[in-house]
């Protein structure tokens, strides 16, 4: 009887101790936000842009869209630019060897190859249709005549010779021409398309 009472007391004591001792809890670190971003990025493929550099110099490529990118290459022929976030971009091509600017809108998802080029070589037919031009001025001012051309390129000529003078090697295009003289305060302004020789009426100082 006495032994039974002792056993009952021990069982009760063990039960009480079990209730008082806390159950161990195993904590697991939460997944950082950037891990989720990395998984999302891994599932989203980046795009590739292929351009053909025919400029003979450095080709500059800028992209404006979901993100902005700026690339350049001096390699002749095709070059691939990688790591572009998918989306629709405005792509601008320029080069250091000409004044051409090419702009195109493209959706970049996987690989996109541009057909557009800058500083493209002119064909023989184009060269035949675009003659190097000249300007003929008739100086009747009695002083120095000045001719300023603003257009595809800018030109500045002058002559003190009386009568007609021809200025050569002007690129074809439309120009604004201003004629002044050292001998009077007047001026004449013309808008002329150059594709050969252009002659202006005489400039006279009264």
HELIX and SHEET records of a PDB file:
HELIX    1   1 UNK A    2  UNK A   20  1                                  19    
HELIX    2   2 UNK A   33  UNK A   43  1                                  11    
HELIX    3   3 UNK A  124  UNK A  129  1                                   6    
SHEET    1   A 3 UNK A  77  UNK A  84  0                                        
SHEET    2   A 3 UNK A  47  UNK A  53 -1                                        
SHEET    3   A 3 UNK A 111  UNK A 113  1                                        
SHEET    1   B 4 UNK A  68  UNK A  73  0                                        
SHEET    2   B 4 UNK A  59  UNK A  64 -1                                        
SHEET    3   B 4 UNK A  87  UNK A  95 -1                                        
SHEET    4   B 4 UNK A 102  UNK A 108 -1                                        
SHEET    1   C 3 UNK A 163  UNK A 170  0                                        
SHEET    2   C 3 UNK A 133  UNK A 140 -1                                        
SHEET    3   C 3 UNK A 197  UNK A 199  1                                        
SHEET    1   D 3 UNK A 163  UNK A 170  0                                        
SHEET    2   D 3 UNK A 133  UNK A 140 -1                                        
SHEET    3   D 3 UNK A 203  UNK A 204  1                                        
SHEET    1   E 4 UNK A 154  UNK A 159  0                                        
SHEET    2   E 4 UNK A 145  UNK A 150 -1                                        
SHEET    3   E 4 UNK A 173  UNK A 181 -1                                        
SHEET    4   E 4 UNK A 184  UNK A 194 -1                                        
END                                                                             
